[in-house]
Amino acid sequence: MRTLLLILFASFILAACKSAPSGRYTQHQDTAPNHVAKVPETLDAVPKYEAYRMFNSRPYKVLGKHYTPLTSGKGFEEVGYASWYGQKFHGHLTSNGETYNMFAMSAAHKTLPLPSYVRVTNLDNDKQAIVRVNDRGPFHDNRIIDLSYAAAVKLGYHNKGTAKVKIEVIHFDPENNVTVGVNPTVTYDEYIGIAPLPSAPISSDVAANASVQSDNLQQTSISLDGYFIQVAALSNQKKAESISNVLSALYQVPTHMPVVGNVYKLQLGPIEDEALAHELLEQLKQNGYPQAYKIKQTL
């Protein structure tokens, strides 16, 4: 009798272990979030040089298939179908050891080095997005890339599930030379001139605020009263000016660059509204400038 009870108890525990989902699979089916991503959440990732994570370069096996990651993404292009992943994986670790955020501009690819930056073009509507690849997948024969929910929204296929796309790796070398897909390698300054800017400003309020300030700049000398976001401090004037031009066009905000000694302090502003300044600061931190900070200046 005791033996029978032990067998029944063990069987119950085994059945419970088999049926209980764990980790990132607590949802049986992937879903979209409860709200559509807003414009600030669909800003492109900002490509830059990042060393590859070597522990992600080893061959691996999933669902009986073997995959060998590339040692470099330089010159890589591919055409095929993209899917997207959302709520089911939100908050769980990616293959790169980062936390997946379905509202960030990220992606999963089976063999690209991690991390990589990729320009994705929806071939059905010509919409583009730049994403940072930090995960592995999708493990389906007919899909080449799995985009975050936010990227799918920007490309206009989040309600369809899949879309035919072209992907081009934006490869930065340590010297800041850039290769986009199979195009010739160019300098960073040349890349700034050929890279398509994101189609959406950070918000209508920020754009309107910046537009008014830009008009004022054309009529009078610049007013330095308000909030500034210091993005970087650089000793290379040419590089500082290049980044300044890109960020000003991208975020539709004036730039200011005081010089202290031989250091060029790249700042965005002035912005009159503190809430808008804070919004801009958070987006800069998420898009490659984690050391950015806010300054209040009153004359």
ABEGO torsion letter per residue (X at the ends): XAAAAAAAAAAAAAAAAAABBBEAAABABBBBBABBBBAAAABBBBBBBBBBBAAAABBBBBGGBBBBBBABABGBBBBEBBBBBBAAABGBBBAAGBBBBAABBBBBBAABBOBBBBBBBBAAAGBBBBBBBABBOBBBAABABBBBAAAAAAAGAAAAGBBBBBBBBBBBBAAGBBBBEABBBBBAAAAAAABBBBABBABAAAAAAAAAAAAAAAABBBBABEBBBBABBBABAAAAAAAAAAAAAAAGBBBBBBBBEABBBBBBOBBABAAAAAAAAAAAAAAGBAABBBBBBBX
